Each structure stands twice: as structure tokens, then as C-alpha cells.
Amino acid sequence: MENRSISRPTIKDVALACGVSEATVSYVVNGKKTLKADTRERVFRVMREMNYHPSAVARGLAQKRVHTLGVLFGVVDPVACLIEPYVCGVLTGVMAQAQKQGFNITLFTEQWKNPEESAPALRDGRTDGILVVGPQLNWEILDTLNQLHVPTVAISAEPRGNASSVDVDNYNGAHQAAIHLLELKHQRIAYLSGNQDLASYQPRHDGFCAALKQFNVKPDPELMLLSRFDGTLAFEQTLQLLNLSEPPTAICAGNDKIAMQVLEAARSVGVSVPSELSVIGFDDIPGSSQTTPALTTVRQPLHKIGETAASLLIKQIVDKEYEIARTPILLAPELVIRNSTASASKI
């Protein structure tokens, strides 16, 4: 029995069947030119009959655009990104803006390694530009994409080269969190930071320390611990703090995951929150309102961050004359007061 491969119909086949030029079929497919209604209907009918589907790659080559945004993740494991509250919040904003402007999204499943191994996949024509979410400070990715002339927008990153940067105002957020505790008359406030190799670390640290200075409270190195945003160190660090001869009356956490581990550790040793220990987080992820007690935190506008970043990237893609923002775009945080903080006078 002869084995024949079934060839896919081409734009030339459609044009011949319709009795029009290939250019006319292309105009119908891409909507680039006003044509007579009967011509459009005839082309679409033949396309359906022949089961013809335009090649996205070919259209991209012709238009120099594939209407697709790439998303590359930083410290978050790409496989686990869809259950990571921060990433989900940002991605919903990215996807909403992409859908609004007729773009698709490609998620890169391999994290950045180095320019030689990772750059080719980011410039192979599958995407028109790249959104980089939470890159580590020592990554060369933004410099590399700049050198390759790939439109790029970074989320939660230091601005580099021609890459715009979008983030929450981390300094202001941490400052608000510390001010809240200080206004509740707390003096011994511990701080469990996030990853030191991420862009959010320094402004949050500086915002916290500035608030202490504003209230004439000297930072105590014994209470300032380097933690991790995934919360893996926070339980033991909280026990360490609570075992001090003079333990803190409040803990300011680098994010809500850290804060949730603080609550768990306090509960494990019988320390009541907030009557014996006030706790405040950062992010306002969905679960923060469901903790016991409900977590006071600083809300990031994650959806808005994603929307803004996607909008900036699309502007770079469609308008080659677009003036790229050289300073980071910082969106305002919001203090959300719940039940995990109380006046130090109650302690």
C-alpha cells in the first residue's frame, strides 16, 4: 500500500480556487486592506472548505511581528509558578492587557542560566518581546537582551539599559509597615527580610530603617535577620527571636509567606498574636486574610503591575519611536490593617 503524505493547502491554493491573487488572500487574512464583501466572503468560504489555516510564523515574518509576549521567571520555579500567589497576581494583569491588545503569552519553562545557553530561545522569533519577572541582581539577562535589541520590560528589577522596569514602591511599603508598628508604640521590632539578591531587598530594608530613625529607634542587628521569600527560614528564625532574653514585641516580615511562618512559629510555642506579638507582612496574597489571626499586611497592586508592564512592552513592540522609560515605574502600596497587630501597651 502506497504511503502518501497529505500536503497542507497553501495560500497559493486558496488564491487559485478563489480566482484572486495571493496578495488578496493575504489582505483578507490580515485585515490590512478594505475589500469587497463578496470577495472576503468567497475567500473565507474557500479557506473553510480547504481547511486552510494561516501560518502564524509566516504571518509573523511578513509583518515582523507574531503578536506574542514572552514571560521569563526569576527565582520562582517556572513549573510551580501557577501556584505562586505573587506570580499569579502579576500574570493575570499581563494576560488581561495582552488579550485587550490582541497578543498571546508564551511562558518560558527554563530559567536563565547564561547568555550562551539561554539567550537563543529568547530571540528565536517565537515572541516579539520579553517580560522578565523578578530576575536576580547578578543576572546578565537585561544587558544581554538590550545588546540583542529585544524589546524588554522587567518586573521587580533594577532598570538596566533599554529595559523599562515596573514594581511596587518597596521603600514606601516597608516604611508604612514599620510606621504602623511604631505608632502602636512598639520599640523592639524585628525584621525578617527577603532574598538579598533581589531588587526589592534594599529599598524595603531602607524603608524599614528610615521609619525607625523617624521615631528615634536605633536598629538592633540582633533583630535584623536575612530570610527568604519562600518562607523556608522564617519558622526557625522566629523561634530564635522569641528565645532572646529580650524578645521583640513585633515582627515585620519581608512578605506574607514569611509572616505566615512567623504566625505558625509563635503558635507552636504558645505566644499569642497580637496580644504578645504583633506581625505584619507584605504582598496581601489571597491567603493572608484567612490566617488566624487575619494578617495585617502591605498590599501590592499585582494585577496593575502586570497590566502596566505588558502595556509598556507592547508599546515598544508596535512603536519603534516609543520613548522608553529610563526610571522605574513604581506603583503605590496600600497598608491593610487586620487582626495580627495591636498596641504594645497591651503586652
KEKE-3310 file (N, C-alpha, C; in steps of 0.2 Angstrom, whole numbers, plus 5000, padded with zeros to 4 digits):
npx = (5004:5003:5011:5006:5009:4999:4997:4997:4986:4990:4993:4993:4986:4973:4971:4971:4959:4949:4950:4958:4971:4987:4990:4978:4971:4980:4978:4964:4966:4974:4968:4972:4968:4954:4942:4930:4914:4909:4920:4929:4920:4920:4933:4935:4926:4931:4943:4938:4932:4944:4951:4961:4973:4981:4999:5006:5019:5023:5015:5020:5033:5031:5024:5034:5031:5024:5014:5015:5019:5034:5037:5048:5053:5061:5067:5057:5052:5048:5039:5032:5026:5012:5005:5010:5007:5011:5016:5005:4996:5003:5003:4990:4987:4996:4991:4978:4980:4987:4977:4968:4974:4977:4987:4996:5003:5018:5025:5041:5049:5062:5074:5084:5101:5114:5121:5125:5119:5105:5100:5098:5085:5076:5076:5072:5062:5049:5043:5038:5044:5050:5045:5052:5052:5055:5070:5086:5099:5112:5110:5114:5104:5096:5105:5110:5098:5096:5108:5105:5094:5081:5065:5061:5054:5056:5050:5049:5063:5080:5081:5089:5099:5090:5079:5063:5056:5045:5037:5031:5031:5043:5051:5042:5032:5038:5041:5029:5024:5032:5030:5017:5018:5027:5019:5010:5016:5027:5044:5054:5057:5057:5065:5062:5069:5068:5075:5092:5097:5088:5079:5070:5075:5084:5077:5066:5073:5079:5068:5062:5072:5072:5060:5062:5072:5065:5057:5066:5072:5084:5091:5092:5105:5103:5090:5088:5086:5092:5081:5071:5061:5052:5049:5056:5065:5060:5052:5061:5069:5060:5058:5071:5071:5061:5066:5076:5084:5078:5065:5057:5043:5036:5035:5041:5038:5046:5038:5021:5022:5033:5028:5017:5024:5030:5018:5015:5026:5025:5013:5017:5024:5016:5015:5005:4996:4988:4991:5003:5013:5015:5012:5017:5015:5019:5013:5000:4994:4981:4979:4982:4971:4965:4972:4975:4978:4969:4980:4989:4995:5005:4998:5002:4999:4997:4990:4989:5002:5006:4998:5003:5016:5015:5008:5018:5028:5021:5019:5033:5035:5026:5028:5041:5047:5044:5047:5057:5055:5066:5068:5062:5045:5035:5022:5009:5009:4998:4993:4986:4976:4973:4970:4982:4990:4993:4992:5007:5006:4997:5004)
npy = (4994:5011:5024:5040:5056:5069:5084:5101:5113:5128:5146:5150:5139:5143:5155:5152:5144:5153:5162:5174:5185:5180:5190:5196:5186:5187:5200:5198:5188:5195:5207:5219:5227:5236:5227:5221:5215:5203:5197:5195:5186:5175:5171:5167:5157:5147:5145:5139:5127:5121:5119:5127:5135:5150:5152:5155:5158:5162:5173:5181:5183:5190:5202:5206:5203:5193:5194:5190:5189:5185:5177:5177:5169:5173:5170:5161:5145:5140:5129:5128:5140:5144:5141:5150:5164:5178:5178:5173:5184:5194:5189:5188:5201:5204:5195:5200:5212:5209:5201:5211:5219:5211:5201:5186:5175:5168:5156:5154:5139:5136:5142:5157:5154:5158:5169:5162:5149:5152:5164:5161:5155:5166:5174:5169:5171:5167:5176:5193:5201:5202:5199:5200:5193:5197:5195:5189:5200:5198:5193:5193:5195:5206:5215:5208:5205:5218:5221:5212:5219:5216:5219:5223:5222:5224:5216:5220:5223:5230:5244:5242:5247:5247:5242:5244:5246:5240:5241:5238:5252:5248:5254:5263:5255:5246:5256:5261:5249:5248:5260:5259:5249:5256:5267:5260:5260:5251:5246:5237:5230:5217:5212:5202:5200:5198:5189:5193:5195:5200:5213:5220:5219:5229:5242:5240:5236:5249:5257:5252:5254:5268:5272:5268:5277:5289:5288:5289:5276:5265:5254:5237:5225:5212:5209:5210:5200:5190:5183:5172:5174:5163:5158:5148:5149:5156:5150:5144:5155:5164:5157:5158:5172:5174:5167:5175:5185:5197:5197:5202:5213:5214:5209:5212:5207:5201:5197:5190:5176:5173:5180:5171:5160:5165:5167:5154:5149:5156:5152:5139:5139:5144:5158:5172:5180:5195:5199:5196:5197:5207:5205:5209:5208:5207:5210:5205:5193:5180:5171:5178:5185:5174:5169:5164:5175:5185:5192:5207:5218:5224:5229:5224:5230:5219:5214:5226:5230:5219:5223:5235:5233:5224:5233:5243:5235:5231:5243:5246:5237:5239:5252:5259:5271:5274:5282:5275:5272:5278:5278:5268:5263:5265:5258:5263:5256:5249:5250:5237:5234:5222:5209:5205:5214:5225:5237:5240:5243:5234:5223)
npz = (5000:4995:5003:5006:5009:5016:5009:5016:5012:5003:5003:4990:4984:4989:4983:4970:4969:4972:4962:4964:4968:4977:4985:4988:4995:5006:5011:5016:5026:5035:5037:5032:5022:5014:5007:4994:5000:4995:4990:5001:5008:4999:4999:5013:5013:5005:5011:5023:5017:5011:5023:5027:5036:5041:5043:5058:5060:5047:5045:5055:5050:5039:5044:5053:5066:5079:5087:5101:5118:5128:5143:5156:5171:5187:5202:5205:5203:5187:5184:5195:5195:5193:5205:5213:5223:5221:5207:5200:5203:5196:5183:5179:5177:5166:5156:5155:5149:5138:5131:5128:5119:5108:5109:5112:5125:5129:5140:5147:5151:5155:5167:5167:5163:5157:5145:5133:5134:5136:5130:5115:5114:5118:5108:5096:5088:5092:5100:5102:5111:5128:5145:5160:5175:5191:5191:5197:5205:5200:5187:5170:5161:5157:5152:5141:5133:5129:5122:5111:5105:5109:5113:5130:5146:5163:5178:5195:5197:5195:5184:5168:5155:5140:5145:5152:5169:5181:5196:5213:5225:5234:5245:5251:5255:5264:5273:5277:5284:5295:5301:5305:5315:5324:5327:5335:5347:5348:5351:5351:5337:5326:5310:5297:5282:5264:5250:5247:5235:5227:5218:5227:5240:5245:5244:5253:5265:5267:5268:5280:5290:5289:5294:5308:5311:5310:5321:5331:5335:5337:5325:5329:5327:5331:5329:5316:5303:5289:5278:5268:5254:5251:5263:5269:5279:5290:5300:5310:5312:5318:5330:5336:5338:5347:5358:5363:5376:5378:5369:5353:5352:5341:5324:5308:5293:5277:5267:5264:5265:5273:5285:5288:5292:5303:5311:5313:5320:5332:5337:5339:5351:5360:5360:5360:5346:5342:5355:5362:5353:5339:5321:5304:5287:5269:5253:5253:5248:5242:5253:5265:5272:5277:5288:5305:5318:5306:5294:5295:5283:5269:5254:5238:5221:5212:5200:5193:5191:5182:5171:5168:5165:5154:5145:5143:5136:5125:5119:5115:5106:5095:5092:5086:5088:5101:5117:5128:5146:5157:5171:5185:5185:5198:5208:5219:5236:5248:5264:5274:5287:5298:5310:5316:5322:5336:5349:5358:5371:5376:5379)
capx = (5000:5007:5010:5006:5008:4994:5000:4993:4984:4994:4989:4993:4980:4967:4970:4968:4952:4945:4951:4961:4979:4989:4990:4971:4970:4984:4974:4959:4968:4977:4964:4976:4965:4947:4940:4923:4912:4908:4927:4931:4916:4922:4940:4934:4922:4936:4948:4935:4932:4950:4954:4967:4975:4987:5004:5007:5026:5024:5012:5025:5039:5028:5023:5039:5028:5020:5009:5016:5024:5037:5037:5053:5053:5067:5069:5051:5052:5043:5034:5027:5024:5005:5003:5014:5002:5014:5017:4998:4993:5006:5001:4983:4987:4999:4986:4972:4982:4989:4971:4965:4978:4977:4993:4996:5008:5022:5029:5047:5050:5069:5076:5090:5107:5119:5119:5127:5114:5098:5098:5095:5077:5073:5077:5071:5056:5043:5040:5040:5047:5051:5044:5057:5049:5060:5077:5092:5103:5118:5109:5116:5099:5093:5110:5110:5093:5097:5113:5102:5089:5075:5061:5061:5052:5057:5045:5053:5070:5083:5081:5096:5099:5084:5073:5059:5055:5039:5037:5028:5036:5045:5053:5036:5028:5041:5041:5022:5023:5036:5027:5011:5020:5029:5013:5007:5021:5032:5051:5059:5053:5062:5064:5064:5070:5068:5081:5096:5099:5083:5079:5066:5078:5087:5073:5062:5077:5080:5062:5061:5076:5071:5055:5065:5075:5060:5054:5072:5073:5090:5090:5096:5107:5101:5083:5088:5088:5091:5077:5070:5054:5049:5047:5059:5070:5056:5050:5067:5071:5056:5059:5077:5070:5057:5071:5081:5082:5073:5062:5054:5036:5033:5040:5040:5041:5048:5032:5016:5024:5037:5024:5013:5028:5030:5012:5015:5031:5023:5008:5020:5027:5011:5015:4998:4997:4993:4992:5010:5017:5012:5015:5014:5018:5020:5010:4992:4992:4975:4978:4983:4965:4962:4976:4972:4973:4970:4986:4990:5000:5005:4996:5005:4994:5000:4987:4991:5009:5006:4995:5007:5022:5013:5007:5024:5031:5018:5021:5039:5034:5022:5030:5049:5049:5042:5052:5057:5056:5073:5067:5057:5038:5033:5015:5008:5007:4992:4993:4979:4976:4969:4970:4988:4994:4990:4996:5012:5003:4993:5009)
capy = (5000:5017:5029:5046:5062:5074:5091:5106:5119:5134:5152:5149:5135:5146:5160:5149:5141:5159:5166:5180:5185:5178:5196:5197:5182:5189:5205:5195:5185:5200:5213:5225:5232:5235:5223:5220:5210:5196:5194:5192:5180:5170:5169:5164:5151:5143:5143:5133:5121:5118:5118:5131:5139:5154:5150:5161:5160:5165:5180:5185:5185:5195:5208:5207:5203:5187:5196:5186:5191:5180:5179:5173:5170:5174:5165:5157:5139:5140:5123:5130:5147:5145:5141:5155:5170:5184:5177:5173:5191:5198:5186:5190:5208:5203:5192:5204:5218:5206:5200:5218:5222:5206:5197:5180:5174:5162:5156:5150:5135:5136:5148:5160:5151:5162:5172:5157:5144:5155:5169:5159:5154:5172:5179:5164:5173:5165:5181:5200:5205:5198:5201:5197:5194:5195:5192:5190:5205:5196:5190:5197:5195:5213:5218:5203:5207:5225:5220:5209:5223:5213:5223:5220:5225:5220:5217:5219:5223:5236:5246:5242:5248:5249:5239:5248:5242:5241:5237:5242:5256:5244:5258:5266:5249:5244:5262:5261:5244:5249:5266:5256:5246:5261:5271:5256:5260:5245:5248:5231:5227:5213:5212:5196:5202:5193:5187:5199:5195:5203:5221:5223:5219:5235:5248:5238:5237:5256:5260:5250:5258:5275:5273:5268:5283:5294:5288:5289:5270:5263:5247:5232:5220:5206:5209:5211:5194:5189:5177:5171:5175:5157:5156:5142:5150:5160:5147:5144:5162:5167:5154:5161:5179:5173:5164:5180:5187:5202:5196:5208:5214:5215:5206:5215:5201:5203:5195:5186:5169:5174:5182:5166:5156:5168:5166:5147:5148:5159:5147:5132:5140:5147:5166:5174:5186:5200:5201:5196:5198:5209:5203:5212:5205:5212:5207:5204:5187:5178:5168:5182:5187:5168:5166:5166:5180:5188:5196:5214:5217:5229:5226:5226:5230:5214:5215:5233:5229:5215:5226:5241:5230:5222:5239:5246:5231:5231:5250:5246:5232:5242:5259:5259:5278:5275:5284:5270:5275:5276:5277:5263:5265:5262:5259:5264:5251:5250:5246:5233:5233:5217:5207:5202:5219:5228:5241:5237:5244:5228:5217)
capz = (5000:4995:5009:5003:5014:5014:5010:5018:5007:5004:5001:4983:4983:4991:4978:4963:4970:4973:4956:4965:4969:4983:4989:4990:5001:5012:5014:5019:5032:5039:5038:5030:5016:5013:5001:4993:5005:4992:4989:5008:5010:4995:5002:5019:5012:5002:5017:5027:5013:5010:5029:5026:5042:5040:5047:5062:5059:5041:5045:5059:5046:5034:5047:5058:5072:5080:5092:5107:5123:5132:5151:5159:5178:5191:5207:5206:5198:5182:5185:5201:5195:5193:5211:5217:5223:5218:5200:5198:5203:5190:5176:5177:5174:5160:5152:5153:5145:5131:5127:5126:5113:5103:5110:5116:5130:5130:5146:5146:5157:5158:5170:5164:5165:5155:5138:5128:5134:5137:5125:5109:5115:5119:5102:5090:5084:5094:5104:5100:5117:5134:5151:5165:5182:5197:5190:5202:5203:5196:5180:5164:5156:5154:5147:5135:5129:5127:5116:5106:5103:5110:5117:5136:5152:5169:5184:5201:5195:5194:5177:5165:5148:5137:5148:5157:5175:5184:5203:5219:5228:5240:5250:5254:5258:5271:5278:5280:5288:5301:5304:5308:5322:5329:5330:5340:5352:5348:5351:5349:5331:5322:5303:5293:5275:5259:5247:5247:5228:5223:5218:5232:5246:5248:5246:5259:5271:5269:5271:5287:5294:5289:5299:5314:5313:5311:5328:5336:5337:5334:5323:5333:5322:5334:5327:5309:5300:5282:5277:5261:5252:5251:5270:5272:5285:5294:5307:5314:5314:5323:5337:5338:5340:5353:5363:5365:5383:5377:5363:5350:5353:5334:5318:5301:5288:5271:5263:5268:5266:5279:5290:5289:5296:5310:5315:5315:5325:5338:5339:5342:5357:5364:5360:5357:5341:5343:5362:5364:5347:5333:5315:5298:5281:5263:5247:5253:5244:5244:5260:5271:5275:5280:5293:5312:5316:5299:5294:5293:5278:5264:5248:5231:5216:5207:5193:5189:5189:5176:5166:5166:5161:5147:5141:5141:5131:5118:5116:5112:5100:5090:5090:5086:5091:5108:5122:5134:5152:5160:5178:5186:5187:5205:5209:5226:5240:5252:5271:5275:5294:5300:5317:5318:5325:5341:5353:5363:5378:5379:5380)
cpx = (5004:5006:5011:5005:5003:4996:4995:4992:4988:4990:4988:4987:4973:4966:4968:4961:4947:4945:4954:4968:4980:4989:4983:4969:4974:4980:4968:4961:4971:4973:4967:4973:4958:4945:4932:4920:4911:4915:4930:4927:4918:4929:4939:4930:4927:4941:4945:4934:4938:4954:4961:4967:4981:4992:5006:5015:5027:5021:5017:5031:5037:5027:5028:5036:5023:5014:5009:5021:5027:5037:5042:5053:5060:5068:5063:5052:5046:5037:5029:5024:5016:5002:5006:5010:5005:5014:5010:4995:4996:5003:4994:4983:4990:4994:4980:4974:4984:4982:4968:4968:4980:4984:4992:5002:5012:5026:5035:5048:5057:5071:5083:5096:5113:5118:5120:5121:5107:5096:5095:5087:5073:5073:5076:5065:5049:5039:5042:5044:5047:5049:5048:5054:5053:5066:5082:5096:5109:5117:5111:5110:5097:5099:5111:5104:5093:5102:5110:5096:5082:5071:5060:5058:5053:5052:5049:5060:5073:5083:5088:5095:5093:5078:5069:5058:5049:5039:5032:5033:5038:5047:5047:5032:5031:5041:5034:5021:5026:5033:5021:5013:5023:5024:5009:5011:5026:5039:5055:5055:5059:5060:5067:5064:5068:5074:5085:5098:5094:5082:5075:5069:5080:5082:5068:5066:5078:5074:5060:5065:5075:5065:5057:5068:5071:5057:5060:5073:5079:5089:5095:5098:5104:5094:5082:5091:5087:5087:5076:5062:5049:5047:5051:5063:5066:5054:5055:5069:5067:5057:5066:5076:5066:5061:5076:5079:5077:5070:5058:5046:5032:5038:5037:5043:5041:5042:5027:5018:5028:5033:5019:5017:5029:5024:5012:5020:5028:5018:5011:5023:5023:5012:5009:4999:4989:4995:4999:5015:5013:5016:5012:5018:5018:5017:5003:4990:4985:4974:4979:4977:4962:4966:4972:4978:4974:4976:4986:4996:5000:5003:4999:4999:4996:4997:4989:4998:5010:5004:5000:5013:5020:5011:5013:5028:5028:5019:5028:5039:5031:5024:5038:5051:5047:5048:5052:5059:5062:5073:5062:5050:5036:5026:5014:5006:5001:4993:4986:4980:4971:4970:4977:4993:4990:4994:5001:5010:4999:4998:5011)
cpy = (5006:5022:5036:5051:5067:5080:5096:5111:5125:5140:5153:5145:5139:5152:5157:5146:5147:5163:5173:5179:5182:5184:5198:5193:5184:5195:5203:5192:5190:5206:5219:5230:5231:5232:5223:5214:5203:5193:5191:5186:5174:5167:5165:5157:5145:5140:5138:5127:5117:5117:5121:5136:5143:5152:5156:5163:5164:5172:5184:5187:5191:5202:5210:5207:5197:5188:5191:5189:5185:5182:5174:5174:5170:5168:5160:5151:5139:5135:5125:5137:5148:5144:5146:5162:5176:5183:5177:5180:5195:5195:5187:5197:5208:5200:5196:5209:5215:5204:5206:5220:5217:5202:5191:5180:5167:5162:5151:5146:5134:5142:5151:5156:5156:5164:5166:5152:5147:5160:5167:5158:5160:5176:5175:5166:5171:5171:5188:5203:5200:5202:5197:5198:5192:5192:5194:5196:5204:5193:5195:5198:5201:5216:5214:5205:5214:5225:5217:5213:5220:5217:5220:5225:5221:5221:5215:5218:5230:5238:5245:5243:5251:5246:5243:5243:5245:5237:5241:5247:5253:5248:5260:5261:5247:5250:5262:5255:5245:5255:5264:5253:5251:5266:5267:5255:5254:5248:5243:5228:5223:5213:5206:5198:5196:5192:5193:5200:5197:5210:5224:5223:5226:5241:5246:5238:5244:5259:5258:5254:5265:5277:5273:5274:5289:5294:5287:5282:5267:5255:5242:5226:5213:5204:5209:5204:5193:5183:5176:5171:5169:5154:5151:5143:5153:5157:5147:5151:5165:5164:5157:5168:5178:5170:5169:5182:5193:5202:5202:5207:5214:5212:5209:5210:5204:5202:5191:5179:5169:5175:5176:5161:5158:5167:5158:5145:5150:5155:5141:5133:5144:5155:5168:5180:5188:5202:5201:5197:5201:5207:5206:5209:5210:5208:5207:5198:5184:5175:5172:5184:5180:5165:5167:5168:5182:5193:5203:5214:5223:5226:5229:5226:5226:5214:5221:5233:5225:5219:5232:5238:5228:5228:5242:5242:5231:5238:5250:5242:5236:5249:5259:5266:5279:5276:5279:5274:5273:5276:5272:5266:5261:5264:5259:5258:5253:5246:5243:5231:5228:5215:5205:5208:5223:5232:5238:5238:5238:5222:5218)
cpz = (5000:5000:5006:5009:5012:5015:5012:5013:5009:5002:4994:4981:4984:4985:4972:4964:4970:4966:4958:4966:4976:4988:4992:4996:5007:5015:5018:5026:5037:5041:5036:5025:5016:5007:5000:4998:5002:4991:4996:5009:5006:4997:5008:5018:5009:5007:5021:5023:5012:5017:5029:5033:5041:5045:5051:5061:5052:5041:5050:5055:5041:5038:5052:5065:5073:5085:5099:5112:5127:5139:5153:5167:5181:5196:5208:5200:5193:5182:5190:5201:5196:5200:5216:5217:5219:5210:5197:5197:5197:5183:5174:5174:5167:5154:5150:5148:5138:5127:5125:5120:5108:5103:5114:5121:5129:5136:5145:5152:5159:5161:5166:5167:5164:5148:5133:5128:5134:5132:5119:5109:5116:5113:5095:5086:5086:5098:5101:5105:5123:5140:5156:5172:5187:5196:5196:5200:5199:5189:5175:5159:5153:5150:5141:5130:5126:5121:5110:5103:5104:5115:5124:5141:5158:5175:5190:5200:5194:5186:5174:5158:5145:5140:5153:5163:5178:5191:5207:5222:5235:5246:5254:5258:5264:5276:5281:5285:5295:5305:5308:5315:5327:5331:5335:5346:5353:5347:5348:5343:5327:5315:5300:5285:5270:5256:5245:5239:5224:5223:5224:5239:5249:5249:5252:5265:5272:5271:5278:5292:5294:5294:5306:5316:5314:5318:5333:5339:5333:5332:5327:5328:5325:5331:5319:5305:5293:5281:5270:5260:5252:5258:5273:5278:5291:5301:5312:5317:5319:5330:5340:5341:5347:5359:5366:5373:5383:5370:5360:5352:5346:5329:5312:5296:5281:5266:5267:5269:5272:5285:5292:5293:5303:5314:5317:5320:5332:5341:5342:5349:5362:5365:5356:5352:5341:5350:5365:5359:5341:5326:5309:5292:5275:5257:5247:5248:5247:5251:5266:5275:5279:5286:5300:5316:5309:5299:5291:5288:5273:5257:5242:5226:5210:5200:5189:5187:5183:5170:5163:5162:5154:5142:5138:5135:5125:5115:5112:5106:5094:5088:5091:5089:5098:5113:5128:5140:5155:5167:5179:5188:5193:5206:5217:5230:5245:5259:5272:5282:5296:5308:5320:5321:5330:5345:5358:5370:5381:5381:5388)
residu = (MET:GLU:ASN:ARG:SER:ILE:SER:ARG:PRO:THR:ILE:LYS:ASP:VAL:ALA:LEU:ALA:CYS:GLY:VAL:SER:GLU:ALA:THR:VAL:SER:TYR:VAL:VAL:ASN:GLY:LYS:LYS:THR:LEU:LYS:ALA:ASP:THR:ARG:GLU:ARG:VAL:PHE:ARG:VAL:MET:ARG:GLU:MET:ASN:TYR:HIS:PRO:SER:ALA:VAL:ALA:ARG:GLY:LEU:ALA:GLN:LYS:ARG:VAL:HIS:THR:LEU:GLY:VAL:LEU:PHE:GLY:VAL:VAL:ASP:PRO:VAL:ALA:CYS:LEU:ILE:GLU:PRO:TYR:VAL:CYS:GLY:VAL:LEU:THR:GLY:VAL:MET:ALA:GLN:ALA:GLN:LYS:GLN:GLY:PHE:ASN:ILE:THR:LEU:PHE:THR:GLU:GLN:TRP:LYS:ASN:PRO:GLU:GLU:SER:ALA:PRO:ALA:LEU:ARG:ASP:GLY:ARG:THR:ASP:GLY:ILE:LEU:VAL:VAL:GLY:PRO:GLN:LEU:ASN:TRP:GLU:ILE:LEU:ASP:THR:LEU:ASN:GLN:LEU:HIS:VAL:PRO:THR:VAL:ALA:ILE:SER:ALA:GLU:PRO:ARG:GLY:ASN:ALA:SER:SER:VAL:ASP:VAL:ASP:ASN:TYR:ASN:GLY:ALA:HIS:GLN:ALA:ALA:ILE:HIS:LEU:LEU:GLU:LEU:LYS:HIS:GLN:ARG:ILE:ALA:TYR:LEU:SER:GLY:ASN:GLN:ASP:LEU:ALA:SER:TYR:GLN:PRO:ARG:HIS:ASP:GLY:PHE:CYS:ALA:ALA:LEU:LYS:GLN:PHE:ASN:VAL:LYS:PRO:ASP:PRO:GLU:LEU:MET:LEU:LEU:SER:ARG:PHE:ASP:GLY:THR:LEU:ALA:PHE:GLU:GLN:THR:LEU:GLN:LEU:LEU:ASN:LEU:SER:GLU:PRO:PRO:THR:ALA:ILE:CYS:ALA:GLY:ASN:ASP:LYS:ILE:ALA:MET:GLN:VAL:LEU:GLU:ALA:ALA:ARG:SER:VAL:GLY:VAL:SER:VAL:PRO:SER:GLU:LEU:SER:VAL:ILE:GLY:PHE:ASP:ASP:ILE:PRO:GLY:SER:SER:GLN:THR:THR:PRO:ALA:LEU:THR:THR:VAL:ARG:GLN:PRO:LEU:HIS:LYS:ILE:GLY:GLU:THR:ALA:ALA:SER:LEU:LEU:ILE:LYS:GLN:ILE:VAL:ASP:LYS:GLU:TYR:GLU:ILE:ALA:ARG:THR:PRO:ILE:LEU:LEU:ALA:PRO:GLU:LEU:VAL:ILE:ARG:ASN:SER:THR:ALA:SER:ALA:SER:LYS:ILE)
# end
